[in-house]
Amino acid sequence: MEGDFLMTIATNLDHIRVEKNTENKTATIIFDRPEKMNYISMTAREQFAEIFTELDKDNDVRVIIIKGAGDKAFSAGGSIQQFMESHPEELSRLRVNVAAPERSPKPVIAQLQGYTFGVGFEIAMACDFRIAADDTLLGLPEMNLGMIPGSGGTQRVARAVGLTRAKDMIMRARRIPADEAYQWGLLTKVVKKADLDQEVEQLAKELTKFSPLAQRVCKEVLNAAEEGPLSAGLEIEGRAYGMLRGTEDFKEGVESFDQKRKPNFTGR
């Protein structure tokens, strides 16, 4: 990463790395504590949201990827001891940091492998795409501690798979293997572990082909589908559709289609 952010924040990150690929127009956030299954501290959660704030403003980044270091886990969750040390009011706001991928105007891909539990799974559920290796295990184990998921897990899972499956998973603290999770709709795609990097890179490359403006608006409209009734969603969609009609990217898209050439989208 470049600029003031690198100097003021990136040097003090708590086991998080950020790698920026200007050529591919991607930035990769890496949970970097493989010896402890990439557990995510309270400090790292706050920094995670701060990273997104900066990447969201970076015009050189079109797609954001989140992954875990090593080959055993995306993230096995948070620090249990830190939960005991944190004030209840602080815990009640954890969902805000975890939702950073959902708030981002850019496509966000979760690259999953191995143990993807607790806050690790909740972060993945806040992403737009979840590409998983075939050894991935998803779980919200909080019931084993006399607790419930507190960073969006109950709500996002229920919306994705329905109440019956959400209760089966969360109330029983079940670990869901990749194939079953894909059948439920929790995962975008499951691939062999050896193919995971290539699959994510290919998806990121595909996403950079589109107009960044249209993509941002599309993400907002799709996210709104979960927030209200159908009538409100249709109104939002219609207004967004009309707004995009007047953009340079739409004009370029139509002209490139007519001329049978690759479009050159500028985000305007």
N, C-alpha and C positions, 0 to 999 in steps of 0.2 A: 504494500500500500504506500501511498505517497502523501506528502504535504504535512500540515500541522497535526493531523490525526495520528500519523505514524509516530511523531515525536512525543506527543502528550499522552496518548492512551495505549497504543499498540505495544510499547516497550514495557508496560506494566500489566499486561493481560494475565489473568489467572488461568494458566493452562489452556489458552485458546490461541490459535495461530490464524492469521489471515493471509492468504496467498492470492495475488491479483495477476491475472493473465490478460494483458492488454490486447494481445493478438486475437484471442478467443472471446474477448469482451466479457470475461467471467471473473468473479471473485469467489474464493472458497474459504469458508469458515470451518476450522478444524478443532474439535474438542481433543485436546492433546494431553491426556493423562492415561496412556494405554496400560500402564502397570496397575491401575486401579479402575479399569474398565471405563475410562473416560467419564468418571463421575463429575457432576457439574456443581460447583460451589455457589453459595449465595452471591458472592462477589462476581463470579463469572456470569451469572444470570443478568445482572445489571450491565455488565460490559457487553454482553451479547446484544442487548437492545441498543446500546450506544454504537456498536459496530454497524448495525443496520441503519441507524440515523445517518451515519456518514456515507455508507454505500448507496443509500437511496438518493443522495445528492450527487453521486459520482457519475458523470455522463459517459465515462469510459467503461462502466460496468453495465451490462445488459441483463445478465443472469447471475443469480447467487446460488451457490451450492453449499450444503452443510454436510459434513461427514465426521467420522471419528477416526482417530489415529490407531495404528495397529490393525490387527485382523480378527479381533475377538468381539468387538463391541462398537456400536454407534455411540451409545452411552447407557450405562446400567442404572442411571438415575442420579439423585442428589445425595448430599451428605446428611445422614440421619441425625448425627450429633448436632449439626447446625440448626436443624429444625427445633431441637430442644432449647437452643440458645437464642432463638429469634423471638421477637415480640409478636403476639398474635396479629396485631395490625399490619406488621410487615409481611407476615405470611399471607394475609388476605389480599395483598397486592401482587403476588408472584405472577399471576396470570397476565399482567400487563407486559412484563418483559418477555415472557414466553410467546406472546402473540405478535412479536415483531415481524416474523416472516409473513404473517397474514396481513399486517398493515402495509408492508412494503409494496410500492407500486410496480415492482419488478417480479418476474417469475422466480420462484424459489424452489429448488430441488433438494429433497432430503435423500442422501445416499446411505442406505441402511445395510448393516451387516451384523450378525451375531446378536448380542444382547441389546435390546432397545426397550428399556424399561423406564417407568416413572416419568420424570421430567424429560428424559430423552425421547420417549414416545410422544409426550405432549408437544414437544417442539416439532417433531416430525409431522404430527397431525395439523400443525399450524402452517405447514408448507403447502405449496400448490401441487407438487408431484412427489411421490414416494417410490423410488426405485430401490428394490431390495434384493440382496443376494439370497440364494436359496437356503442359507443357514440362519436367516434372521428369525429371531423370536421376539414377539411383541407382548408387552405386559404392563399392567398397572397394579403393582403388588401391595398398594397401601393398606388394603384390608388386613394383611398379615400383621400390620403394626397398630391396628385399632384406629386407622385413619382412612380418609378417602382421598382421591386425586384432587389437587387444589390449584392446578394451573391449566384448566380447560379440558382435562381428560374426560370427565363425565359427559360434558356437553358436546364436544366434538365427536366423540365416539358414537354417542346416541344419535346424533344427526347423520352420521355417515352410515351406520349399519342398522339403526332402529333400536327400540328399547329392549326387545327380547335378547338380541345378541349382546347389546351393551351390558345388560344385567348379568348375563352368563359370563362375560369376560371379567367385569369389574367386581361384582359382588362375590365372585368365587376366586378372584385374584389369579385367573387362568393365564397361562402363557400360550399365546397363539402362534403356531408356526407359519412360515411365509405362505405356503400354499393355501392354507385355510384363510389367512388374512386377506389374500388376494380374492378368494371366492366371496368373502364378506364385503369387499369393496374398500378395505383399509389401505390397500396398496395399489399403485398405478401399474406396476409390472414387477415380476420376479424373474431373475436371471441367474445363471451360474455365477458363482463367486468370482471366477477368473475373468468373467465378462463385464463385471460391474462398472469398473472405471470407464471402459469403452462405451457402455450403454448410456451412462450419465453424460459423458462428453458429447455423444451423438445427439442426445436430447437438447443439451444446452446449445449446440450449434444450430439445431433446427429452430429453436425459439428465437435466436438472434436474427432470423431471416425476416421476421415480421415487423411492422411499424411499432416502435416503442410506445407511441401515443395510443394507438388502437389497443395494444396489449394491456396497457395500464387501465384504460377505460373498461375493457372486457373483464379484467380481474375484479374491478370494483362492482360491476354489474352482477357478476356471478356470486361474489361474496354477499351481495345484498339479497340474493335469493333465499338465504337462510335467516334473514333478519325480519321478514315481514310477510304479509299475505301476497298472494299471486297478483292481485290488482296493483299493489304498490310496486312489485317487481317489474311488471309490464310497463308501468309508467316510467320507471327509472331506465329501463332498456330503451324505450322509445325516445326519450330525451337524449340519451347517449348516442343513439343511432343518428339522430338528427344533427347533433353537434359534430360528429365525425364527418358528416357529409361535406362540411365546409373546410376540411383540413387539406394541406398540401399532400400529406401521405395518401389520402384517399384518391386524389387526382393522379398522383404518381402510380398508384396501384392500378387504376383503370387504364391509364395510358400504356403502362408496361404490359398489361394483359392484351390490349389491342395490338401492340407492336411485337408481341411474343418475345419479350426480353425479361431479364431479371430486374425486379424493382429496386430502386435506391431510396429507401425510406430514411427520412431525416428526423422524425419525431415532431414535425410541425404540421 
